[in-house]
Amino acid sequence: MNDTPKRVTRRRVATRARLLDAAFEVFAAKGFGRVSIEEICEAAGYSRGAFYSNFATLDELFFALYQERADLIAAQVADALAQDGPDLDVPASVDRVTEVLLLDVDWLLVKTDFLVHAARDPAVARALLDHRARLREAVADRLFRARGHTELPAVLGDVDGAAHAVVAAYDGVTTQLLLDKDVEAARTWLKQLLTALLTDGSRTPV
């Protein structure tokens, strides 16, 4: 009797995860504005009832999907930057970030759809801006804690300026990746660009 709520909870978590996975594939293939709830249910192998027990609208599912991947990226960056202790070996940290960072064309297609959607919906835009702020804060916090050991190029100003530059570099490289679909080239270019941004340029990644 006491186990029933746990079984229901686990089942609901599994259903939600399967719906999100199916939605990711369908959104990446067709685009957010061209997908119906029925298509996602069919891809997941569930009924509309299963959908509505987890999400009120397609927009809510789309946001949950974006949030899941966005949180993963923020965690990847924070974890990679946290491994140097009080010092910050910029090239080594950049290597770690670019090796683990999610660079996936399907994700970029979904992310681009979300960006366009946010541009037309102030509430969605606020959520997107919040995520980007958290990502910058993770980078800025790490640079701030290393400020006595690592000197940033003066042109970046303070650690907040450096964090904005890092996120802008990621945006630029992922836009190129969306077009040429060359993941390895994107990782190499991002590594070179971030190292150049965060050092005086005299050290290059191997």
Summary of the structure (lengths in Angstrom):
residues: 206
radius of gyration: 19.8
end to end distance: 59.7
largest distance: 66.7
contacts: 596
relative contact order: 0.10
helix: 78%
strand: 0%
